[in-house]
Amino acid sequence: MKKIINMIATMAVLLGVAGSAMAETYPNRPITLVLGFAAGGPTDVVARILANDLGKELGQAVVVENRVGADGLVALNFVKRSKPDGYTLMFGSNGALTMQPAYKKSVDFDVLKDFTPVSLAASFPYLVSVPISSPYHTINDLLDAAKQKTVTFASAGNGSANHLAAEWLKSAKAVNLTHVPYKGDAPALVDVLSGRVDMGFFSSITVESYINAGKLRVLAVSSGKPFPTHPEFPTVAQAANIPGFSVEAWNGVLAPAGLPKDRLMKLNMAINKVMNSAEVQGQLEKLGQRSIASTPEQFSRYIASETAKWRKIIDDAGVERID
């Protein structure tokens, strides 16, 4: 009898260990990838490309969830409060992760304390765009005019990347650029197309069709290097003689703070495999974007350096911070 009891006890232990191992298999259910922007925009499009192939790589569906509001902060705070088990992830943007903390007087989160950076994903520059009816044919035409009179620029809102990019340009060249904020790129673009606002910094995916239709003229590109799909566009840094001028929107995947190391590394390896695949890189190129997949450590350092960069730019430009 004692022998039988011991055998039963041993079997129970073995079954418990096996059950525990099965329970800890990651992932064993769908993953939610949260982002703070509406469907159809450049961030959403890349998130869905990543989610589709990442799901195949991990063997579980990755579902994109759009939680729109407050320049991405609604989504960010939702993920911040989520369980750090790897099943709720954030597809974060530079606006919410680095620009808002630099631009606002205070925010109720600390990116590097409240989140686990997993990997950078993709980036894209902005195109300095004017309506085809504009008298400005080069960025220096626009800057020369802005020394004599006020030139208006549209943005997706206060503290957005295209707002702060123009503030950097204004400060660097000491010109009269007046900000006209909108609730998103779409209404901002409408008023630039109509000529009600003189110019704006817009993503390629937002303005490509209008460029091809002859409704917009591109004066320069905001990246530090020429734009691969439009090498004919000069960079702001070169054309306007502003050394170091480089503004790119970028995205990356984060998890709530406390994500277990094994899950972090599994996610990082899978994301890098997806974003560095020839197929995905080809899709990104058509969207005017490029893969910048990274290690978690590289992503953490990038967040810190970008936040410091924008704090300095905002200070140097004398931009008033908001609550």
Secondary structure, DSSP 8 states (H G I E B T S, - for coil): -HHHHHHHHHHHHHHHHHHHHHHT-S-SS-EEEEESS-TTSHHHHHHHHHHHHHHHHHTS-EEEEE---GGGHHHHHHHHTS-SSSSEEEEEEHIIIIIHHHHBS--S--HHHHEEEEEEEEEEEEEEEEETT-S--SHHHHHHHHHHS-EEEEESSTT-HHHHHHHHHHHHHT--EEEEE-SSHHHHHHHHHHTSS-EEEEEHHHHHHHHHTTSEEEEEE-SSS-BTTBTTS-BHHHHTT-TT---EEEEEEEEETT--HHHHHHHHHHHHHHHTSHHHHHHHHHTT-EE----HHHHHHHHHHHHHHHHHHHHHHT---B-
